[in-house]
């Protein structure tokens, strides 16, 4: 889709009533319609990704319940000034207060439980980190892709501005080309994040607690790249 090809129907669909009053020239209307269209694409994509994030968040909670709760409850119930009537929120706050003091300052009910207590604390932190690793990875990848997309769109706009283009004709066309090109990447990024989501859900389902990964990009490329003669000759 190019600015010159923006139909009247497209403009009418993507301009709000306020926009139609505010923007007078055909050029400005087309550009604003393009901006609204690209914004809508991003909103829809992030809405789809929010659903995936919530599913991962639920799996993270289930992981914490299974792998961290026993240690958590033991720590709370075996430290001095324990209170059996604490609700879950107060228990979490109590654990945070204990953590801030450092292991050496935590006082358990009796000296016999000290070594066990340190073991429990370390186990709790390790499993908590691993349960959160997958959802944190998903969030980190999503932020990285969003920032990259935003930076590259701005770079594309800046390149247009520095080209010797007519301000009222060719420059708007250049801007619209940037928007169209980046619209394809929204779909591509969402497709990749769906791949990431499926891989992380598989790990949650199989209760695979692993050390943090930097990204899943290499695995994605390995799976998606076409098995052509070059790949066969080089790697097989």
FIGULO-905211 format. One line per 8 residues: number of its first residue (from 1); their letters; for each residue x, y, z of N, C-alpha, C, O. Coordinates in pm, whole numbers. Example, Ala and Ser with C-alpha at 12.3 -4.5 7.8 and 13.67 -1.06 7.14 Angstrom:
// FIGULO-905211
1> AS> 1319 -569 780 1230 -450 780 1320 -330 780 1424 -332 846 ~ 1285 -225 708 1367 -106 714 1290 3 787 1341 114 804
//
This chain:
// FIGULO-905211
1> XXXXXXXX> 85 -119 0 0 0 0 89 124 0 180 135 82 ~ 63 218 -90 144 339 -104 52 459 -89 -68 448 -112 ~ 108 571 -52 27 691 -33 -55 724 -157 -171 763 -147 ~ 5 707 -275 -66 739 -399 -182 643 -423 -274 673 -499 ~ -177 528 -356 -280 428 -377 -384 427 -265 -478 347 -268 ~ -368 515 -166 -467 522 -58 -601 566 -118 -615 677 -169 ~ -696 478 -110 -826 508 -171 -907 600 -80 -874 620 37 ~ -1012 656 -136 -1101 741 -56 -1169 660 53 -1192 710 163
9> XXXXXXXX> -1200 533 22 -1261 446 124 -1165 423 240 -1206 420 356 ~ -1036 406 207 -935 386 311 -927 509 401 -924 497 523 ~ -924 625 340 -915 750 416 -1038 768 503 -1027 805 620 ~ -1155 743 447 -1279 760 521 -1286 664 641 -1338 699 747 ~ -1232 544 622 -1235 443 729 -1141 478 844 -1176 458 960 ~ -1023 531 813 -921 548 915 -907 689 970 -824 713 1057 ~ -988 782 922 -991 915 981 -1109 926 1077 -1221 887 1044 ~ -1082 981 1195 -1190 1005 1289 -1264 1132 1247 -1218 1206 1161
17> XXXXXXXX> -1378 1156 1308 -1455 1278 1279 -1371 1402 1310 -1377 1501 1238 ~ -1295 1395 1418 -1208 1507 1455 -1100 1527 1350 -1067 1640 1314 ~ -1043 1416 1301 -938 1424 1199 -990 1492 1072 -921 1574 1011 ~ -1111 1457 1033 -1167 1510 909 -1186 1661 916 -1181 1730 814 ~ -1208 1711 1037 -1223 1855 1054 -1086 1924 1063 -1068 2036 1016 ~ -990 1853 1125 -859 1913 1151 -769 1914 1029 -694 2009 1008 ~ -775 1809 948 -686 1797 832 -761 1833 705 -866 1777 675 ~ -704 1928 630 -773 1983 513 -721 1925 382 -798 1877 300
25> XXXXXXXX> -590 1929 363 -533 1885 235 -542 1734 220 -547 1660 318 ~ -545 1690 95 -551 1547 66 -428 1475 119 -438 1363 170 ~ -312 1541 107 -186 1484 156 -193 1457 306 -160 1347 351 ~ -235 1557 383 -241 1543 528 -343 1438 570 -320 1362 665 ~ -455 1433 501 -558 1333 533 -505 1192 510 -528 1102 591 ~ -434 1175 399 -381 1042 368 -276 999 470 -274 884 514 ~ -190 1092 508 -88 1061 606 -148 1027 743 -108 930 808 ~ -245 1107 784 -309 1082 913 -385 950 911 -384 876 1009
33> XXXXXXXX> -450 920 800 -519 792 787 -419 677 797 -448 575 860 ~ -301 695 735 -197 592 743 -146 573 885 -122 460 929 ~ -129 684 957 -84 676 1097 -188 604 1182 -153 517 1263 ~ -315 638 1164 -422 573 1240 -428 423 1209 -449 341 1298 ~ -410 391 1081 -412 251 1038 -298 172 1101 -319 61 1150 ~ -176 228 1100 -61 159 1157 -74 147 1308 -34 46 1367 ~ -131 249 1372 -156 244 1516 -254 133 1551 -235 61 1649 ~ -358 118 1470 -458 14 1493 -397 -125 1478 -430 -216 1554
41> XXXXXXXX> -309 -141 1380 -241 -269 1360 -160 -305 1484 -163 -419 1530 ~ -87 -207 1537 -6 -231 1657 -93 -264 1777 -60 -355 1854 ~ -202 -192 1794 -291 -218 1908 -348 -359 1902 -355 -428 2003 ~ -388 -401 1783 -444 -536 1766 -337 -640 1796 -365 -741 1861 ~ -217 -616 1749 -108 -711 1773 -76 -722 1922 -61 -833 1974 ~ -67 -608 1991 -38 -611 2134 -152 -674 2213 -130 -737 2316 ~ -275 -656 2164 -388 -721 2229 -375 -873 2220 -403 -945 2316 ~ -334 -921 2103 -312 -1065 2085 -200 -1115 2176 -210 -1223 2234
49> XXXXXXXX> -94 -1036 2188 20 -1076 2270 -14 -1071 2419 40 -1149 2498 ~ -102 -981 2458 -146 -974 2598 -210 -1105 2641 -191 -1151 2753 ~ -287 -1165 2550 -353 -1293 2580 -249 -1403 2603 -265 -1485 2694 ~ -144 -1403 2522 -37 -1501 2539 35 -1478 2672 68 -1573 2743 ~ 60 -1351 2703 130 -1318 2827 50 -1364 2949 107 -1414 3046 ~ -81 -1347 2945 -165 -1388 3058 -164 -1539 3075 -167 -1589 3187 ~ -158 -1613 2964 -149 -1759 2972 -16 -1801 3034 -11 -1891 3117 ~ 91 -1735 2993 222 -1764 3051 224 -1728 3200 284 -1799 3281
57> XXXXXXXX> 160 -1617 3234 154 -1574 3373 83 -1677 3460 125 -1702 3573 ~ -24 -1736 3407 -96 -1840 3480 -8 -1962 3501 -6 -2020 3610 ~ 66 -2001 3397 157 -2115 3408 269 -2086 3508 314 -2176 3579 ~ 313 -1961 3512 416 -1921 3608 364 -1938 3751 435 -1988 3837 ~ 240 -1896 3776 180 -1909 3909 167 -2056 3949 193 -2092 4064 ~ 128 -2139 3853 117 -2282 3880 252 -2343 3911 265 -2431 3997 ~ 355 -2295 3840 491 -2341 3863 536 -2302 4004 597 -2383 4075 ~ 508 -2179 4045 544 -2133 4179 472 -2213 4286 530 -2249 4389
65> XXXXXXXX> 346 -2242 4260 265 -2319 4356 325 -2458 4377 330 -2509 4489 ~ 371 -2518 4269 421 -2656 4277 564 -2663 4329 596 -2752 4408 ~ 650 -2571 4285 793 -2584 4315 844 -2492 4425 956 -2509 4473 ~ 764 -2394 4465 812 -2296 4563 731 -2291 4692 782 -2249 4796 ~ 606 -2333 4687 517 -2313 4801 563 -2389 4926 555 -2336 5037 ~ 611 -2512 4907 653 -2591 5024 767 -2522 5098 765 -2511 5220 ~ 867 -2476 5022 979 -2405 5084 932 -2274 5146 974 -2238 5256 ~ 845 -2204 5073 793 -2075 5121 723 -2091 5256 749 -2017 5351
73> XXXXXXXX> 633 -2188 5263 558 -2209 5387 649 -2253 5501 630 -2211 5615 ~ 749 -2335 5471 841 -2380 5576 917 -2261 5633 930 -2249 5755 ~ 966 -2174 5547 1042 -2057 5591 956 -1968 5680 1000 -1925 5786 ~ 834 -1942 5635 744 -1855 5712 710 -1916 5847 708 -1846 5948 ~ 685 -2045 5849 639 -2111 5972 751 -2144 6069 724 -2183 6183 ~ 876 -2130 6026 986 -2168 6114 1078 -2051 6150 1188 -2072 6200 ~ 1033 -1931 6125 1112 -1814 6167 1049 -1753 6292 929 -1764 6315 ~ 1132 -1688 6371 1085 -1625 6495 982 -1518 6462 988 -1453 6358
81> XXXXXXXX> 887 -1500 6553 777 -1405 6538 679 -1450 6430 607 -1369 6371 ~ 679 -1582 6406 584 -1633 6307 442 -1615 6359 418 -1616 6480 ~ 351 -1600 6267 210 -1579 6302 126 -1666 6210 122 -1645 6089 ~ 58 -1763 6267 -19 -1858 6186 -140 -1792 6121 -203 -1849 6032 ~ -173 -1670 6166 -291 -1603 6110 -255 -1506 5996 -342 -1435 5947 ~ -130 -1504 5955 -91 -1417 5845 -160 -1458 5716 -170 -1577 5685 ~ -210 -1359 5640 -263 -1393 5508 -146 -1403 5410 -31 -1375 5446 ~ -176 -1443 5285 -69 -1466 5188 12 -1338 5159 134 -1343 5145
89> XXXXXXXX> -57 -1226 5151 12 -1100 5123 109 -1064 5235 221 -1019 5210 ~ 65 -1085 5360 151 -1056 5475 270 -1152 5481 380 -1115 5520 ~ 244 -1278 5440 353 -1377 5438 461 -1336 5339 580 -1347 5366 ~ 416 -1290 5223 511 -1246 5119 593 -1127 5169 714 -1120 5146 ~ 526 -1034 5237 596 -918 5290 695 -959 5399 804 -904 5409 ~ 656 -1057 5480 745 -1105 5586 870 -1167 5525 981 -1145 5573 ~ 851 -1246 5418 966 -1308 5352 1059 -1202 5294 1181 -1215 5301 ~ 1001 -1096 5235 1083 -987 5181 1164 -921 5292 1281 -888 5273
97> XXXXXXXX> 1101 -902 5408 1171 -841 5521 1287 -929 5567 1395 -879 5601 ~ 1264 -1060 5568 1369 -1154 5606 1484 -1151 5506 1600 -1156 5544 ~ 1450 -1143 5377 1552 -1142 5272 1640 -1018 5284 1761 -1025 5262 ~ 1579 -905 5319 1654 -781 5328 1758 -786 5441 1860 -718 5434 ~ 1733 -866 5543 1827 -878 5655 1949 -961 5617 2056 -946 5676 ~ 1934 -1049 5517 2043 -1138 5479 2031 -1271 5552 1977 -1276 5663 ~ 2083 -1377 5491 2071 -1511 5548 2123 -1519 5692 2062 -1582 5777 ~ 2238 -1454 5717 2304 -1468 5847 2223 -1404 5960 2247 -1435 6077
105> XXXXXXXX> 2128 -1317 5927 2049 -1249 6030 1911 -1311 6051 1837 -1269 6140 ~ 1877 -1409 5970 1746 -1473 5984 1749 -1566 6105 1839 -1649 6116 ~ 1654 -1552 6192 1648 -1633 6313 1534 -1735 6301 1418 -1701 6281 ~ 1573 -1862 6314 1473 -1968 6308 1429 -2006 6449 1491 -1965 6547 ~ 1325 -2084 6457 1266 -2119 6586 1367 -2189 6676 1369 -2166 6797 ~ 1450 -2275 6620 1556 -2339 6699 1681 -2353 6614 1674 -2347 6491 ~ 1794 -2372 6679 1922 -2376 6607 1932 -2497 6515 2006 -2494 6416 ~ 1860 -2602 6546 1865 -2723 6464 1811 -2695 6323 1855 -2757 6227
113> XXXXXXXX> 1717 -2603 6313 1653 -2576 6184 1730 -2476 6098 1689 -2446 5986 ~ 1844 -2424 6149 1916 -2319 6076 1967 -2369 5941 1941 -2306 5838 ~ 2039 -2480 5939 2094 -2533 5814 1983 -2568 5716 1992 -2542 5597 ~ 1878 -2627 5771 1764 -2661 5686 1700 -2533 5631 1655 -2530 5516 ~ 1697 -2430 5713 1639 -2303 5671 1715 -2239 5556 1655 -2192 5459 ~ 1847 -2238 5565 1929 -2182 5458 1909 -2263 5330 1900 -2206 5221 ~ 1902 -2394 5345 1878 -2483 5230 1744 -2450 5165 1733 -2443 5043 ~ 1643 -2430 5249 1509 -2399 5198 1506 -2264 5126 1444 -2250 5021
121> XXXXXXXX> 1573 -2166 5183 1576 -2032 5124 1642 -2035 4986 1591 -1977 4890 ~ 1755 -2105 4977 1824 -2115 4849 1741 -2190 4746 1737 -2153 4629 ~ 1674 -2295 4791 1587 -2372 4701 1471 -2288 4652 1434 -2293 4535 ~ 1413 -2210 4743 1301 -2123 4707 1342 -2022 4601 1273 -2004 4501 ~ 1456 -1956 4623 1501 -1854 4528 1536 -1914 4392 1504 -1857 4288 ~ 1599 -2028 4393 1637 -2093 4267 1513 -2128 4185 1505 -2096 4066 ~ 1416 -2193 4248 1296 -2236 4175 1209 -2117 4135 1147 -2117 4028 ~ 1205 -2016 4221 1130 -1895 4187 1187 -1829 4062 1113 -1787 3974
129> XXXXXXXX> 1320 -1821 4056 1386 -1761 3940 1357 -1840 3814 1332 -1782 3708 ~ 1361 -1972 3824 1338 -2056 3707 1192 -2053 3661 1163 -2061 3542 ~ 1100 -2042 3755 958 -2032 3718 931 -1901 3644 854 -1897 3548 ~ 996 -1794 3689 976 -1663 3626 1056 -1647 3498 1028 -1558 3417 ~ 1157 -1733 3478 1247 -1717 3364 1174 -1714 3231 1207 -1633 3145 ~ 1075 -1799 3214 1006 -1809 3085 921 -1685 3056 925 -1631 2945 ~ 846 -1641 3154 761 -1524 3131 847 -1397 3119 813 -1306 3043 ~ 958 -1391 3193 1049 -1278 3179 1115 -1276 3041 1137 -1169 2984
137> XXXXXXXX> 1146 -1394 2989 1205 -1403 2856 1106 -1354 2751 1144 -1278 2661 ~ 981 -1396 2763 878 -1353 2668 864 -1201 2670 857 -1138 2565 ~ 860 -1144 2789 846 -999 2803 969 -927 2745 955 -824 2679 ~ 1086 -980 2771 1209 -917 2722 1215 -918 2570 1255 -820 2507 ~ 1176 -1030 2510 1177 -1040 2363 1074 -944 2304 1102 -877 2205 ~ 956 -936 2366 852 -848 2318 898 -702 2323 875 -626 2228 ~ 963 -662 2432 1014 -525 2445 1124 -498 2344 1129 -391 2283 ~ 1212 -597 2325 1321 -579 2228 1267 -557 2087 1313 -468 2016
145> XXXXXXXX> 1171 -638 2048 1114 -626 1913 1039 -494 1896 1048 -431 1791 ~ 966 -453 2000 890 -328 1992 984 -208 1981 960 -117 1901 ~ 1091 -209 2060 1188 -98 2053 1260 -95 1919 1282 12 1863 ~ 1295 -212 1869 1362 -221 1739 1271 -168 1629 1315 -94 1541 ~ 1144 -207 1633 1046 -163 1534 1031 -11 1537 1031 54 1433 ~ 1020 44 1657 1003 188 1673 1126 265 1624 1114 367 1556 ~ 1245 215 1660 1369 281 1619 1384 280 1467 1421 381 1407 ~ 1355 167 1406 1372 154 1261 1271 239 1185 1302 292 1078
153> XXXXXXXX> 1150 253 1240 1050 340 1176 1097 485 1179 1085 558 1080 ~ 1151 527 1294 1203 664 1305 1322 688 1212 1335 795 1153 ~ 1408 586 1199 1521 597 1108 1471 613 965 1524 694 889 ~ 1371 537 929 1313 545 795 1256 684 769 1277 741 661 ~ 1185 739 866 1131 875 852 1244 978 837 1235 1069 754 ~ 1350 961 917 1461 1056 911 1534 1050 777 1579 1152 726 ~ 1546 930 721 1607 915 589 1525 991 484 1579 1058 397 ~ 1391 977 497 1303 1049 405 1326 1200 415 1332 1270 314
161> XXXXXXXX> 1337 1250 539 1353 1393 560 1483 1447 500 1490 1563 460 ~ 1584 1363 496 1714 1410 447 1734 1384 298 1838 1418 241 ~ 1636 1324 236 1644 1305 91 1601 1434 21 1520 1510 75 ~ 1653 1460 -97 1612 1581 -172 1475 1560 -238 1463 1549 -360 ~ 1372 1555 -153 1238 1527 -202 1150 1651 -189 1171 1735 -101 ~ 1052 1661 -277 955 1769 -267 873 1749 -140 818 1642 -116 ~ 865 1854 -60 801 1846 72 653 1811 63 598 1749 154 ~ 588 1852 -43 442 1836 -50 398 1717 -135 280 1681 -133
169> XXXXXXXX> 490 1656 -208 450 1542 -292 531 1417 -259 477 1320 -205 ~ 660 1418 -291 742 1298 -276 770 1261 -130 776 1143 -97 ~ 787 1361 -43 816 1332 98 702 1255 166 729 1156 234 ~ 576 1296 150 468 1217 208 464 1074 154 433 980 227 ~ 495 1059 24 499 925 -34 606 840 35 586 721 61 ~ 720 902 63 829 831 131 786 789 272 815 677 315 ~ 718 879 343 668 846 477 571 728 472 578 637 555 ~ 482 730 376 382 624 367 448 490 335 405 385 384
177> XXXXXXXX> 553 493 253 626 370 222 688 312 349 687 190 368 ~ 742 398 435 796 353 564 689 282 646 713 174 701 ~ 571 342 653 464 284 734 419 149 679 396 56 756 ~ 409 139 549 366 14 488 469 -96 514 434 -208 551 ~ 597 -63 495 702 -162 518 702 -210 663 717 -330 688 ~ 686 -119 757 689 -157 898 563 -232 940 564 -305 1038 ~ 454 -213 866 331 -287 898 352 -437 879 296 -518 953 ~ 433 -473 778 462 -615 755 539 -674 873 519 -790 910
185> XXXXXXXX> 626 -594 932 708 -643 1042 625 -665 1169 661 -749 1252 ~ 516 -592 1185 428 -616 1300 378 -760 1296 376 -829 1398 ~ 338 -802 1179 289 -940 1162 401 -1040 1183 383 -1142 1248 ~ 518 -1009 1127 634 -1098 1142 675 -1113 1289 703 -1223 1335 ~ 677 -1002 1362 713 -1006 1505 612 -1085 1586 648 -1161 1676 ~ 484 -1067 1553 381 -1140 1625 392 -1290 1597 371 -1373 1686 ~ 426 -1325 1474 442 -1466 1437 557 -1527 1517 545 -1638 1568 ~ 666 -1453 1529 781 -1503 1606 746 -1517 1754 784 -1616 1817
193> XXXXXXXX> 674 -1421 1809 637 -1428 1951 539 -1543 1977 538 -1599 2086 ~ 459 -1576 1878 373 -1695 1891 459 -1821 1898 428 -1913 1974 ~ 566 -1824 1820 659 -1936 1825 724 -1944 1964 732 -2051 2023 ~ 770 -1830 2015 830 -1824 2149 731 -1874 2254 765 -1953 2341 ~ 607 -1826 2243 503 -1865 2338 484 -2016 2341 478 -2076 2448 ~ 475 -2078 2225 452 -2222 2216 568 -2299 2279 547 -2398 2349 ~ 691 -2253 2252 808 -2320 2309 811 -2309 2461 840 -2406 2530 ~ 779 -2191 2513 781 -2171 2658 666 -2247 2725 684 -2301 2834
201> XXXXXXXX> 551 -2252 2660 439 -2329 2716 473 -2478 2721 436 -2547 2816 ~ 544 -2526 2619 588 -2666 2619 678 -2695 2739 669 -2801 2800 ~ 764 -2599 2771 853 -2616 2886 776 -2613 3017 805 -2689 3109 ~ 677 -2524 3026 593 -2521 3146 516 -2652 3159 508 -2709 3268 ~ 460 -2699 3049 379 -2821 3051 462 -2942 3091 415 -3030 3164 ~ 585 -2946 3043 672 -3060 3074 749 -3038 3205 833 -3120 3243 ~ 719 -2926 3273 784 -2890 3399 936 -2887 3383 1010 -2932 3470 ~ 977 -2832 3272 1120 -2820 3244 1170 -2687 3297 1148 -2583 3236
209> XXXXXXXX> 1238 -2692 3411 1297 -2572 3468 1440 -2565 3420 1523 -2650 3453 ~ 1470 -2462 3342 1602 -2452 3280 1667 -2319 3317 1601 -2227 3366 ~ 1796 -2310 3293 1869 -2185 3316 1824 -2082 3212 1782 -2118 3102 ~ 1833 -1953 3245 1785 -1848 3155 1849 -1853 3017 1968 -1881 3002 ~ 1768 -1825 2916 1815 -1816 2778 1825 -1668 2740 1756 -1584 2797 ~ 1909 -1638 2645 1916 -1500 2596 1798 -1473 2505 1737 -1366 2511 ~ 1765 -1570 2420 1657 -1553 2323 1626 -1690 2264 1697 -1787 2292 ~ 1522 -1700 2185 1492 -1824 2114 1509 -1806 1964 1464 -1888 1885
217> XXXXXXXX> 1576 -1697 1925 1585 -1662 1784 1658 -1768 1703 1616 -1799 1592 ~ 1766 -1823 1757 1842 -1923 1681 1759 -2049 1659 1762 -2108 1550 ~ 1687 -2090 1760 1600 -2207 1746 1493 -2182 1641 1459 -2271 1563 ~ 1441 -2061 1641 1338 -2023 1544 1391 -2029 1402 1326 -2084 1313 ~ 1509 -1973 1381 1569 -1973 1248 1600 -2114 1202 1582 -2148 1085 ~ 1647 -2196 1294 1681 -2333 1259 1557 -2409 1213 1562 -2490 1121 ~ 1445 -2381 1279 1321 -2451 1244 1258 -2395 1117 1207 -2471 1035 ~ 1262 -2264 1099 1188 -2202 990 1266 -2191 860 1204 -2177 754
225> XXXXXXXX> 1399 -2196 864 1477 -2176 743 1458 -2293 646 1455 -2409 686 ~ 1445 -2260 520 1421 -2362 418 1542 -2453 404 1656 -2408 405 ~ 1515 -2584 390 1622 -2681 374 1663 -2687 228 1619 -2776 154 ~ 1749 -2592 185 1790 -2587 45 1925 -2657 27 1981 -2711 123 ~ 1976 -2655 -96 2102 -2725 -126 2218 -2669 -46 2307 -2743 -5 ~ 2217 -2537 -24 2326 -2474 50 2332 -2528 193 2439 -2563 242 ~ 2217 -2536 258 2211 -2587 395 2254 -2733 400 2330 -2775 487 ~ 2203 -2809 305 2236 -2952 301 2386 -2974 285 2445 -3055 357
233> XXXX> 2448 -2901 191 2591 -2917 166 2676 -2866 280 2782 -2922 309 ~ 2631 -2760 346 2713 -2699 450 2703 -2772 584 2803 -2788 654 ~ 2582 -2817 619 2562 -2871 751 2534 -3021 755 2550 -3084 859 ~ 2492 -3078 644 2457 -3221 644 2556 -3303 561 2542 -3425 550
//
